[in-house]
Amino acid sequence: QVQLMESGGGLVQAGGSLTLSCAASGLIFVPNSMGWYRQAPGNKRELVATITTGGSTNYADSVKGRFTVSRGNAKNTVYLQMNSLKPEDTAVYYCNLAVLRAHVDYWGQGTQVTVSS
C-alpha cells in the first residue's frame, strides 16, 4: 500500500510564495506520475501540475509561469513551488501518485492553502 504525506500548506498574502512537499512510501511501481490537484469549496477537484518519473510535466493553464513541479532525486518525493499566489489559488491541495500502466491512483489527505487579498 502506498502512503502519501503532504506538508507545506498555510496562509500567505497575495503575491507571496509557498512550497508544498509530498513524500511517498510503500511499494511504488514505475513508471508513475506524481503531482498536485486542488479543490476549492463548491468546486470539483482539478489538476494543478504533475511530473512523471521520466520528467515530463503537465500544468493547468491557470498556474503556468507561476508554479513549478519537481521531483526529488529518489523520485518518491514531489514538490510544488508556488509563486505570485492569488486569492483564487485558495484550496485544499492533494498529492497524487498515479501508476501509469496499472491505472491506479493514490491520494494524500490534503493540505490547506489560503491566499489572502
N, C-alpha and C positions, 0 to 999 in steps of 0.2 A: 504494500500500500504506500502510495506517495503522499507525503505531507508537505504543505507549503506554509512557510512562516513569513508574514509580512511585517515591515516596520517602516517608520519614517513619516507617517501622516501627521497632520496637525493644522494649526491655524496660521495663516500668513496674510499679509496685506497684498492688495492688487499690485502687480509689478514685481513681486518677490519671487523667491525660488524655494523649492523643496526637492529632496531626493527620496524616492521610495526604494526599498530593498525587499527582495523575496528570496528565501533560501529553500530549496527543495531537498527533501531527504527521503530515503527508502529506495526501492528498486526502480530506477529511472531508465527507461528504454530510449534509444536513439534510432533514427533522428526524431527530434521533437522541436516544438516551438514553445518558448516561454514569453510571457508578456503581461500586459495590463488591460483590464476592462474597467469601466466605471458605470455607476448607476446613481443618478440624481433622483430625488423624491418625485414620484409620479411619472418617471421616465423608464424606458427599457434599458437593460444593460447594453452598453455599446463598447466597441473596440476603441482602445486608445493607441496601443503600439505593441507589436510583437517582434521577436527575433528568433530565427531558427538556429539549430546547432551549427549550420553552415554559415551563419552570419547574415542571412537575408532578413531585411527589416520591412515592416509594414506599419504605416501611421494613418490615423484618422486625419482627414483634411484640416479639421479644426485645431490640431496640435502641431502640424508640420511647421518646422522652423523654430518652435518653442520648446518642444520636448525631445529628449534623446533616450532611446532604449539601448541597453548594452548588457552583455553577459560577463560574468567573472571568468577567470582563467580555467576554473574547474568545471565550467559550463552548467553547474547546478544552481547558480545564483543569477538573478536578473535585477537590473536597476532601471529606474526611470528618473532621469534628471528633468525637472520641470522648471522652466524659466518663464519670465514675463507672465506670471499667472494672472488669470482673470476671474472675476466672480462666477462666471459660467463654468469654470472648471471645478466648482464645488460639487463633490460627490463622494460616495464610497468607492474606493479603488480596490479592485480584486486582482490578485495574482492568478495567472492561469498557466498550466502546463498541458500541452496537447501532444499526445504521442501520434505522430503523423500517419504511420501506416496502420495503426490499430483503431483510429478514430475514438480515442479515449481521452477524456478531459478531466483534469483535476483542478480544484479551486481552493484558494485561500479563504480565510474568514472575512477579509476586507479591512481596509484602514480608511478612516475618515480624513478627507482633505477639505478644508474650509478656507475660501479666499474672501476676505472682507474688502469692501469698496472704500 
